[in-house]
Amino acid sequence: MAASEAAKDVVWIRRVLGEIDAGKLKYKPTLFVDNMGMISLINNPVFHRRSKHIEIRQYFVRERCEEGIMVVSHVASEQQVADIMTKPLARVAFELLRGEMGFISLTETGK
C-alpha cells in the first residue's frame, strides 16, 4: 500500500515538474521498496490468493513502471529512510537514518 501511495506522489510531482520544465524531465524517479514480494508482484503479475486485497494498488504501481514514469528498486530494510517517519526506531537506527536524510543533531555540532 505504501508503494501505491508513493507512486501517486511520483505521478503528481512529475506533472508539476513537467509543467515547470515544459516536460523535459531528464531522470526517472526511483521508488525504493524494501518488500521483495511487492517488487515481484510489480514485475510479474501473478495472481495469489493472499495478494488479492492489494491487486488494484499493485497494478497502479506496475502500470506506472511500464509507462516509464518511474523505476522500482529494492532497498534493504535497514537503509529504508522512510522508516524514520513511520516506525519507532532504536536510537542507533534513528541516528543512521537521520544522517542519511542529511539532518544532524545540534548536540553533534556543539551548539
Stockholm file with secondary structure:
# STOCKHOLM 1.0

chainA/1-111         MAASEAAKDVVWIRRVLGEIDAGKLKYKPTLFVDNMGMISLINNPVFHRRSKHIEIRQYFVRERCEEGIMVVSHVASEQQVADIMTKPLARVAFELLRGEMGFISLTETGK
#=GR chainA/1-111 SS CHHHHHHHHHHHHHHHHHHHTTTCCCSCCEEEECCHHHHHHHHSCCCCGGGGGGHHHHHHHHHHHHTTSCEEEECCGGGCTTHHHHSCCCHHHHHHHHHHTTCCCHHHHTC
#=GC SS_cons         CHHHHHHHHHHHHHHHHHHHTTTCCCSCCEEEECCHHHHHHHHSCCCCGGGGGGHHHHHHHHHHHHTTSCEEEECCGGGCTTHHHHSCCCHHHHHHHHHHTTCCCHHHHTC
//
